[in-house]
Amino acid sequence: MTVSRRTFLALGGGAAAAATGLTGCGGSRSSLGGSNELSMWTWVGSVNDDLIAQAEQAIPGHEDMRLAMTRIGTNYKTKVLTSLAGKSLVPDIVAINDDVATYFPNADQFHDLNELGAKDRASEFLDWKWKLGITPDDKMMAYPMDTGPTALFYRTDMLQKAGINTDPAAVAELAPTWDAYIELGKKLKAAVPGSAITDNITGVYLYALAQQSKRYMTEDGQYIGDQDHIREQFDLAIRVVKEGLSANAQADTTDADAVVTNGKLVAYNAAVWWAQLGPKNAAPKTKGLWRVTAAPGGAGNRGGSFLAITKYCKNPEAAFAFISWLESAKNQAQAFLDPVLFPSTPASYTDERMTAPDPFFGGQKIVDVFGESATKYPGAYFSPYDSIIGAPISAELVNVETAGKSPDLAWADAQEQIERELTRAGAI
């Protein structure tokens, strides 16, 4: 699909704010840092500090160059796009989150990594992850970093109260589908009044969507977000709420942590990174009580990031040497320890640093569960418009849960807003 300037301007938020300068002329095309430095922008918690410290002394294989990294705490994407728009003081290397497709309209401002040697490393990575960094015109714009494989987290003490075998294999057999998971939730709620199997309605929708092999648009630009494969996940999320199995703890509120801390959330289908943001952070006293197993509904992925080299990079060969070293299987295994980034390199899954038992999960080797999810995930096409499509659907689901809005009306209103936004973006 060809993306026009008008299309890019409608991508929303910081992208729209920054895009006004993308097609303009003028401005110096200089990158940040000295002649012997590769500048890199990323956000807090995206890389392993020890590995970065090594590169700050010398880039492996290019010892005459060193890394100069800047961690940006807020408005990261806006700052990157603003820098690209001005074509001045652009970093040599930028990290990109899982919304990588929204950068595709800017692909001409990034190096094609295949021309720097990326194609020779494709076999080292999960195939679906590798494909996410490739633009519609087959340019390798972004190099894989971490992934976000999903699994079912659950509290063994709560399952025991319901007389349920807490062995991970037994739980997976008990709830292989979302329907079976709902039945499990009912049994848990009967034994543990007030318990929930999701934090909120969008927690079900987003993780069910993360298991699908297709999402909102086809690669040739056709909108399919109004079809059955989306409506089914929409209705599933509402069903969980209607059964009284949601904690109604909306995202970005204090309730989100509270339902983990107070034990109300007894099971949750979530991505690997939730282990740290959820129970380890919000309920450290539950150490040893949690386990993970295969998610109901199958393998999925939510999250994961990339690295890209801008066209203003002063030494693209050294930059590629750095990112390919940083994201090698050996170094991705180290990044799993800190800051808990799950590798996109399957060879990492047998590294002893990843296969060690996790005390918080009762000594379980959680890499076995998440590694299987990562390798079995079917992959899906993410379009540059996914964020502006997904936002109205999630908002309307929240209206159903918090305000009792009619599901059919919520669906219709979401589709109406999506049509309006995609029309404004020139996508339909």
KEDRENKE-802768 format. One record per residue (C-alpha): x, z, y. Coordinates in pm, 1 decimal, padded with zeros to 6 digits. Layout:
N
X, Z, Y .
...
***
This chain:
428
00000.0, 00000.0, 00000.0 .
00134.1, -00094.9, 00340.1 .
00112.9, 00191.2, 00589.7 .
00066.9, 00093.5, 00952.8 .
00168.2, 00287.4, 01261.3 .
-00198.1, 00369.9, 01314.6 .
-00212.2, 00503.7, 00960.1 .
00084.7, 00730.1, 01017.1 .
-00050.1, 00865.6, 01343.7 .
-00355.0, 00990.6, 01159.6 .
-00170.0, 01185.8, 00895.4 .
-00251.0, 01504.9, 01077.2 .
-00092.7, 01814.4, 01226.9 .
00274.6, 01796.4, 01311.0 .
00300.6, 01443.6, 01172.2 .
00062.8, 01310.5, 01433.2 .
00229.3, 01506.9, 01708.7 .
00568.9, 01373.3, 01619.6 .
00472.1, 01019.9, 01535.2 .
00422.7, 00898.7, 01888.4 .
00795.0, 00838.0, 01922.6 .
00857.0, 00684.4, 01585.3 .
00816.2, 00326.8, 01693.5 .
00966.7, 00365.9, 02038.0 .
01303.1, 00237.7, 02150.1 .
01592.3, 00418.4, 02308.5 .
01746.8, 00755.3, 02246.1 .
02082.9, 00822.5, 02089.0 .
02095.9, 00784.3, 01714.7 .
02342.6, 01064.5, 01662.7 .
02313.6, 01319.0, 01385.0 .
02385.1, 01687.6, 01414.8 .
02721.4, 01851.6, 01352.4 .
03086.0, 01756.2, 01378.5 .
03250.8, 01456.7, 01219.2 .
03355.5, 01662.0, 00915.1 .
03017.2, 01835.2, 00876.1 .
02698.3, 01737.9, 00698.3 .
02405.5, 01902.4, 00869.3 .
02110.9, 02008.5, 00656.7 .
01769.3, 02146.8, 00745.4 .
01555.0, 02341.9, 00504.6 .
01318.4, 02637.3, 00501.4 .
01384.5, 02995.5, 00395.6 .
01393.1, 03044.5, 00018.6 .
01448.5, 02680.9, -00077.1 .
01809.6, 02690.9, -00203.2 .
02053.4, 02920.4, -00380.0 .
02273.0, 03095.6, -00124.1 .
02583.6, 03109.8, -00344.0 .
02576.7, 02734.3, -00400.7 .
02527.8, 02669.4, -00031.0 .
02819.2, 02900.4, 00048.8 .
03043.0, 02685.7, -00172.2 .
02937.2, 02367.4, 00003.1 .
02990.6, 02529.1, 00342.3 .
03357.9, 02551.8, 00248.1 .
03382.1, 02199.6, 00106.3 .
03145.6, 01937.9, -00036.9 .
03226.1, 01900.0, -00408.9 .
03399.5, 01566.3, -00454.9 .
03435.7, 01524.2, -00076.7 .
03654.1, 01820.0, 00017.0 .
03718.0, 01674.6, 00361.4 .
03352.0, 01740.7, 00444.6 .
03161.0, 02068.0, 00468.3 .
02795.0, 02161.5, 00487.1 .
02635.6, 02310.1, 00799.1 .
02289.5, 02431.3, 00698.7 .
02005.1, 02551.3, 00920.3 .
01712.0, 02748.3, 00778.4 .
01397.5, 02689.2, 00981.3 .
01140.1, 02966.9, 00953.6 .
00826.6, 02816.6, 01109.7 .
00680.2, 02473.6, 01184.6 .
00942.1, 02313.3, 00962.5 .
00771.8, 01979.8, 00905.8 .
00684.2, 01941.4, 01272.8 .
01046.7, 01996.4, 01372.0 .
01172.8, 01741.7, 01119.3 .
00924.2, 01477.2, 01231.1 .
00990.5, 01548.9, 01597.9 .
01362.9, 01502.5, 01539.3 .
01303.0, 01172.5, 01362.0 .
01068.2, 01061.1, 01637.5 .
01331.7, 01118.4, 01903.9 .
01608.3, 00960.4, 01694.2 .
01845.5, 01214.1, 01842.9 .
02025.4, 01509.4, 01686.9 .
01875.0, 01426.8, 01348.4 .
02009.9, 01626.3, 01051.0 .
02202.8, 01437.0, 00786.0 .
01999.6, 01590.9, 00503.4 .
01645.8, 01729.0, 00507.6 .
01444.1, 01919.4, 00251.2 .
01090.3, 01795.3, 00196.8 .
00808.2, 01992.6, 00038.2 .
00560.6, 01870.0, -00222.1 .
00380.7, 01668.0, 00046.9 .
00661.9, 01413.3, 00017.8 .
00418.0, 01120.3, 00028.8 .
00327.9, 01202.1, 00389.5 .
00686.7, 01106.8, 00480.2 .
00658.7, 00761.7, 00322.5 .
00545.0, 00603.8, 00651.4 .
00887.8, 00714.3, 00781.6 .
01078.4, 00567.8, 00487.5 .
01276.6, 00335.1, 00712.2 .
01448.2, 00642.3, 00859.1 .
01586.2, 00750.0, 00521.8 .
01845.0, 00603.3, 00287.3 .
01734.3, 00443.0, -00035.5 .
01904.1, 00685.6, -00273.1 .
01921.9, 00426.8, -00548.9 .
02176.5, 00242.9, -00336.2 .
02389.2, 00558.5, -00334.8 .
02377.3, 00606.2, -00711.8 .
02052.6, 00790.8, -00778.9 .
01929.2, 00539.0, -01036.0 .
02214.5, 00641.6, -01265.7 .
02081.8, 00999.7, -01273.7 .
01713.2, 00934.8, -01333.2 .
01733.4, 01029.3, -01702.5 .
01843.5, 01382.6, -01607.9 .
01507.0, 01459.3, -01447.4 .
01144.0, 01492.3, -01544.1 .
01006.8, 01140.5, -01518.5 .
00691.4, 01236.0, -01325.6 .
00894.5, 01435.6, -01074.0 .
01138.8, 01151.2, -01019.7 .
00855.3, 00907.8, -00949.2 .
00709.6, 01130.0, -00675.3 .
01009.7, 01056.7, -00453.3 .
00967.3, 00678.7, -00477.4 .
00776.8, 00495.6, -00204.4 .
00505.4, 00235.0, -00276.3 .
00762.7, -00039.5, -00211.6 .
00993.1, 00111.6, -00477.4 .
01241.5, 00282.3, -00247.1 .
01396.7, 00608.5, -00370.9 .
01343.1, 00816.4, -00058.3 .
01356.6, 01172.5, -00195.1 .
01570.0, 01339.8, -00462.3 .
01406.6, 01600.2, -00693.1 .
01460.4, 01970.6, -00640.3 .
01231.0, 02224.4, -00806.3 .
00888.5, 02194.7, -00969.2 .
00578.7, 02413.2, -00996.4 .
00460.2, 02409.1, -01360.3 .
00148.2, 02611.9, -01428.0 .
00054.3, 02868.3, -01692.4 .
-00190.1, 03151.7, -01751.8 .
-00073.7, 03491.2, -01625.4 .
-00255.0, 03793.4, -01771.3 .
-00244.1, 04172.2, -01786.1 .
-00193.2, 04296.6, -02142.3 .
-00335.9, 04642.1, -02064.8 .
-00661.9, 04489.8, -01941.8 .
-00695.0, 04259.4, -02241.0 .
-00637.1, 04555.4, -02470.8 .
-00933.6, 04733.8, -02313.4 .
-01146.1, 04438.8, -02418.5 .
-01007.0, 04446.8, -02771.8 .
-00824.4, 04116.1, -02728.3 .
-00498.6, 04032.0, -02905.7 .
-00242.0, 04015.2, -02623.3 .
00013.5, 03797.1, -02801.1 .
00069.7, 03485.1, -02586.0 .
00001.5, 03247.6, -02874.4 .
-00322.2, 03428.9, -02955.5 .
-00441.6, 03417.3, -02595.2 .
-00361.5, 03047.5, -02569.7 .
-00564.3, 02985.2, -02885.2 .
-00850.3, 03193.1, -02746.6 .
-00869.7, 03000.5, -02417.2 .
-00747.3, 02641.9, -02459.3 .
-01009.9, 02503.8, -02219.4 .
-01163.4, 02613.2, -01890.2 .
-01495.5, 02672.9, -02066.1 .
-01324.6, 02905.3, -02312.8 .
-01141.8, 03073.9, -02024.0 .
-01472.6, 03150.0, -01855.5 .
-01599.8, 03307.5, -02176.8 .
-01281.0, 03514.8, -02194.0 .
-01343.2, 03619.8, -01835.8 .
-01693.0, 03737.6, -01920.4 .
-01558.2, 03947.5, -02205.6 .
-01294.5, 04100.3, -01980.2 .
-01547.1, 04177.5, -01709.0 .
-01773.0, 04353.2, -01959.4 .
-01485.4, 04575.9, -02068.7 .
-01326.2, 04614.7, -01725.4 .
-01604.7, 04608.5, -01462.7 .
-01507.0, 04427.9, -01142.3 .
-01224.0, 04231.6, -01302.0 .
-01162.0, 03868.7, -01205.9 .
-00986.2, 03565.6, -01353.8 .
-00910.7, 03388.6, -01024.5 .
-00827.1, 03503.3, -00675.0 .
-01086.9, 03277.7, -00512.7 .
-01283.5, 02958.2, -00558.9 .
-01006.2, 02725.9, -00442.5 .
-00769.2, 02894.4, -00687.4 .
-00970.9, 02736.8, -00966.7 .
-01017.0, 02401.2, -00797.8 .
-00653.5, 02347.8, -00698.3 .
-00512.3, 02446.6, -01036.9 .
-00768.9, 02241.5, -01227.4 .
-00683.4, 01948.1, -01002.0 .
-00313.5, 02010.8, -01069.1 .
-00375.9, 01925.2, -01436.0 .
-00531.7, 01584.8, -01372.2 .
-00362.3, 01249.6, -01419.8 .
-00533.4, 01109.3, -01108.7 .
-00617.7, 01260.8, -00774.2 .
-00768.7, 01125.7, -00452.5 .
-00640.1, 00769.9, -00417.5 .
-00503.8, 00488.4, -00629.3 .
-00163.8, 00337.3, -00561.8 .
-00325.9, 00030.1, -00408.1 .
-00508.3, 00245.2, -00151.6 .
-00853.3, 00286.5, -00305.8 .
-01026.7, 00617.4, -00233.6 .
-01144.3, 00782.3, -00558.0 .
-01192.9, 01138.3, -00435.4 .
-01568.6, 01099.6, -00463.3 .
-01557.8, 01024.3, -00834.8 .
-01638.3, 01238.9, -01137.2 .
-01283.8, 01360.7, -01203.4 .
-01289.4, 01539.6, -00865.1 .
-01653.8, 01649.8, -00872.1 .
-01597.6, 01807.9, -01214.4 .
-01321.3, 02032.0, -01078.7 .
-01536.6, 02110.1, -00774.2 .
-01825.7, 02216.9, -00999.1 .
-01594.2, 02411.3, -01229.7 .
-01469.9, 02622.3, -00939.3 .
-01827.8, 02694.4, -00832.4 .
-01922.7, 02788.3, -01186.9 .
-01647.7, 03051.9, -01203.1 .
-01781.8, 03202.6, -00881.2 .
-02143.6, 03192.1, -01002.3 .
-02036.7, 03377.3, -01316.5 .
-01896.1, 03654.6, -01095.1 .
-01539.6, 03598.4, -01213.3 .
-01373.6, 03536.4, -00874.8 .
-01209.2, 03815.9, -00675.2 .
-01322.0, 03642.5, -00353.0 .
-00978.6, 03711.9, -00204.0 .
-00928.2, 03416.6, 00027.4 .
-00586.3, 03267.5, 00087.8 .
-00374.6, 03400.8, 00374.5 .
-00562.4, 03731.8, 00388.2 .
-00451.7, 04082.5, 00293.2 .
-00701.5, 04067.4, 00007.6 .
-00485.8, 03809.8, -00168.9 .
-00221.0, 04073.5, -00242.4 .
-00467.0, 04360.0, -00270.6 .
-00648.9, 04221.3, -00575.1 .
-00316.5, 04202.6, -00757.1 .
-00206.5, 04546.5, -00641.6 .
-00531.7, 04719.2, -00738.7 .
-00559.3, 04542.1, -01073.4 .
-00876.9, 04347.6, -01003.0 .
-00707.3, 04015.7, -01081.3 .
-00645.7, 04054.9, -01454.1 .
-00571.3, 03689.7, -01533.5 .
-00482.6, 03386.6, -01325.6 .
-00397.3, 03024.5, -01393.7 .
-00112.1, 02969.3, -01146.9 .
00223.5, 02804.8, -01082.3 .
00554.6, 02958.1, -01183.2 .
00632.9, 03066.9, -00825.9 .
00328.0, 03295.7, -00828.0 .
00519.6, 03533.2, -01055.4 .
00734.2, 03631.1, -00759.0 .
00474.1, 03603.7, -00482.1 .
00203.4, 03767.4, -00690.5 .
00268.8, 04051.3, -00938.4 .
00639.7, 04108.3, -00876.8 .
00579.5, 04138.7, -00504.2 .
00230.8, 04289.8, -00484.8 .
00227.5, 04504.3, -00798.9 .
00584.2, 04603.2, -00896.2 .
00453.9, 04908.1, -01086.1 .
00289.9, 04672.9, -01338.3 .
00631.7, 04572.3, -01468.9 .
00610.5, 04509.5, -01841.8 .
00234.1, 04462.9, -01844.1 .
00220.8, 04090.7, -01764.9 .
00258.6, 03794.2, -01998.7 .
00224.0, 03417.4, -01960.1 .
00087.7, 03155.4, -02195.0 .
-00031.0, 02796.5, -02192.6 .
-00292.9, 02739.4, -01924.9 .
-00654.2, 02661.8, -02012.9 .
-00713.6, 02295.0, -01949.7 .
-00359.0, 02185.3, -02023.9 .
-00024.4, 02146.3, -01849.4 .
-00018.6, 02114.2, -01473.0 .
00206.4, 02125.2, -01170.1 .
00155.7, 02258.8, -00821.6 .
00448.9, 02261.7, -00583.0 .
00810.8, 02157.2, -00588.5 .
01039.5, 02004.1, -00327.9 .
01289.0, 01725.2, -00255.9 .
01600.9, 01634.4, -00058.4 .
01636.7, 01321.9, 00154.5 .
01927.8, 01166.5, 00344.3 .
01841.5, 01034.0, 00688.7 .
01957.1, 00696.4, 00815.3 .
02155.0, 00878.9, 01084.1 .
02375.0, 01053.9, 00826.7 .
02741.6, 01024.1, 00918.8 .
02860.6, 01008.1, 00556.0 .
02582.7, 00906.9, 00312.3 .
02818.4, 00900.0, 00012.0 .
02925.9, 01260.4, 00070.9 .
02564.5, 01360.1, 00132.7 .
02455.8, 01211.8, -00198.5 .
02748.9, 01376.4, -00374.2 .
02626.1, 01708.4, -00234.4 .
02257.9, 01675.7, -00325.1 .
02331.8, 01543.6, -00674.7 .
02570.0, 01836.6, -00728.4 .
02323.5, 02090.5, -00588.1 .
02043.1, 01960.9, -00809.9 .
02243.8, 01924.2, -01129.2 .
02101.0, 02095.7, -01438.5 .
02366.2, 02366.9, -01418.2 .
02297.5, 02448.5, -01056.1 .
01920.2, 02427.0, -01087.2 .
01945.5, 02694.0, -01357.7 .
02127.0, 02914.0, -01107.1 .
01857.8, 02848.0, -00846.9 .
01599.2, 02972.2, -01097.4 .
01758.3, 03315.8, -01078.3 .
01753.6, 03315.7, -00699.0 .
01531.7, 03213.7, -00525.3 .
01329.0, 03155.1, -00845.7 .
01297.5, 02776.6, -00827.6 .
01188.4, 02613.4, -01153.3 .
01416.5, 02318.2, -01238.8 .
01318.9, 01953.2, -01253.1 .
01605.1, 01899.8, -01501.4 .
01494.2, 01967.1, -01864.0 .
01853.3, 02038.6, -01968.3 .
01828.8, 02356.7, -01760.6 .
01559.2, 02499.3, -01987.4 .
01810.4, 02589.5, -02257.1 .
02061.0, 02741.5, -02014.8 .
02120.1, 03106.9, -02105.2 .
02048.6, 03209.0, -01746.1 .
01694.2, 03079.9, -01792.7 .
01634.5, 03180.2, -02152.8 .
01708.9, 03548.5, -02091.5 .
01411.2, 03782.2, -02153.8 .
01222.3, 03882.7, -01838.2 .
01161.4, 04260.0, -01826.8 .
00869.7, 04221.1, -01586.5 .
00693.4, 04013.8, -01852.0 .
00766.9, 04259.6, -02131.6 .
01084.9, 04081.7, -02236.2 .
00910.4, 03747.4, -02279.2 .
01118.2, 03432.1, -02235.9 .
00887.8, 03277.0, -01980.1 .
01095.0, 02959.4, -01953.6 .
00950.4, 02854.3, -02289.1 .
00597.8, 02850.2, -02145.5 .
00677.8, 02692.7, -01811.0 .
00926.6, 02447.3, -01958.3 .
00661.4, 02317.1, -02195.6 .
00413.9, 02286.4, -01909.6 .
00667.6, 02094.5, -01699.9 .
00747.7, 01848.7, -01978.2 .
00384.6, 01796.0, -02086.0 .
00239.4, 01751.2, -01737.2 .
00109.4, 01391.7, -01721.6 .
00196.9, 01333.7, -01356.2 .
-00032.1, 01185.5, -01091.9 .
-00014.7, 00965.9, -00784.1 .
00002.9, 01155.9, -00454.4 .
-00095.1, 00953.5, -00149.2 .
00004.8, 01007.2, 00215.1 .
-00358.7, 01107.6, 00273.0 .
-00394.8, 01381.5, 00011.6 .
-00373.5, 01663.3, 00263.2 .
-00645.7, 01526.5, 00489.4 .
-00865.5, 01460.2, 00184.4 .
-00811.1, 01793.2, 00016.3 .
-00867.0, 02009.6, 00323.7 .
-01243.2, 01940.0, 00364.7 .
-01304.9, 01991.1, -00007.3 .
-01131.1, 02328.1, -00008.1 .
-01306.5, 02432.0, 00313.3 .
-01646.7, 02348.7, 00171.8 .
-01572.3, 02537.8, -00149.3 .
-01492.2, 02843.8, 00061.1 .
-01828.5, 02795.9, 00233.4 .
-01995.7, 02807.0, -00106.7 .
-01819.1, 03128.6, -00206.4 .
-01831.4, 03317.4, 00121.9 .
-02149.6, 03187.3, 00283.0 .
-02363.3, 03082.7, -00011.9 .
-02377.1, 02718.3, 00092.6 .
-02551.9, 02478.8, -00143.7 .
-02292.7, 02311.6, -00371.8 .
-02454.9, 01970.0, -00333.2 .
-02463.3, 02001.6, 00045.3 .
-02102.9, 02124.9, 00046.6 .
-01994.6, 01823.6, -00158.4 .
-02184.9, 01581.7, 00063.3 .
-02045.1, 01735.5, 00380.9 .
-01690.9, 01723.4, 00243.8 .
-01725.6, 01356.7, 00152.8 .
-01870.9, 01275.0, 00493.8 .
-01578.1, 01439.6, 00670.3 .
-01327.7, 01269.9, 00439.8 .
-01479.3, 00930.1, 00511.8 .
-01457.9, 01002.1, 00883.0 .
-01092.1, 01108.6, 00860.3 .
-00984.3, 00820.4, 00638.5 .
-01161.3, 00572.8, 00864.4 .
-00984.1, 00719.5, 01164.0 .
-00656.3, 00688.6, 00973.8 .
-00724.1, 00325.2, 00890.4 .
-00708.6, 00399.2, 00518.8 .
-01059.1, 00273.5, 00437.2 .
***
